[in-house]
Amino acid sequence: MSWLRRLWPFAGANRTLTPVALRPAQAAPARAAAVDVVQMPDGAPPVSISALAWLTGFGSLPQASATADEQKVLKLIDDILAAPAFPDRLLPRAAHLIPQLIALLRQSDLPAAELTARIGKDALLSAEVMRLADSPYYRGQDPVRNLEQAVLRIGEWGLQQVISRVILKPIYRGTPGPWSARAAARHWEHAETLARHAAAWAPAAGQPVFEAYLAGMLRGTGWIIALNLADGVALPAGAPPTQAFADALEDRVHRLFGHAAQGWNITPGFTVFSRVAYRHGAADLSHGLSAVLQGAHRDCMRELLAH
């Protein structure tokens, strides 16, 4: 969106971030623990930052070895990770929606009026652009009068966020099955929260803010796959999963996301990160976005658990 860059030469990166304290850049170790704990406020005991308990609505997980059924789920995931190509059937909505995201994001040389006309053909996208432009962060003394004014007001970064949220949200809609149904109401909240914190971490880590935002927004696709597989093997959903299972899933979920995302080609940098995520997992911090997501994951779970 080169015309937007000309209008806002210094905008882009942090324009719409919810204020979150940025950490100073630090040299990260080559590897770090994939599962950590969050120190909770008011003297509450620390909690595991594994997202599985929160996504499925269980308050705590039993400290036990993975059950035979849980081992079946892990084996299915490992088989998928060993396959040379990711099966699109595991994320059919992504296979349909990611090309739409790319097509809109690549409208880089359109005049403002033409881009506005294209956005105007989508009622949901138009409404979200207007809502963001008239939000307290953007709103000036005068209210937004029309869509073109809203597009100009929110700028490139705001438009990227709106496009991503509107197009990608259907990926997280619930699918049949007890585990998927348990997580359906919380998938999107988790994805949005992680994306926001990832964008906040990115500048201090020297990473592109939008690529960090997308990584946070899309990492939850790994959870969608894992929970669908749990439904497929009829993993009992009436009792909480074991902590060992949740811990084992964390790294696999990250690799599942990377496996799928390698084929999306959203940006060159995002594709490189996806390849690293797939090959090396969440604990490998050799790529800057891996470290960003690990820090964002702690902040995300702290926020969600505090609420």
ABEGO torsion letter per residue (X at the ends): XAAAAAABAABGAAAABBBBBBBBBBBBBABBBABBBBBBBGGBBBBBABAAAAAAGBABBBBBBBBAAAAAAAAAAAAAAABABBBAAABAAAAAAAAAAAAAAABAABBAAAAAAAAAABAAAAAAAAAAAABAAABBABBBABAAAAAAAAEAAAAAAAAAAAAAAAAABBBBEAAAAAAAAAAAAAAAAAAAAAAAAAAAAGBBAAAAAAAAAAAAAAAAAAAAAAAAAGBBAABBBBAAAAAAAAAAAAAAAAAAAAAAGABAAAAAAAAAAAAAEAABAABAAAAAAAAAAAAAAAAAAAX
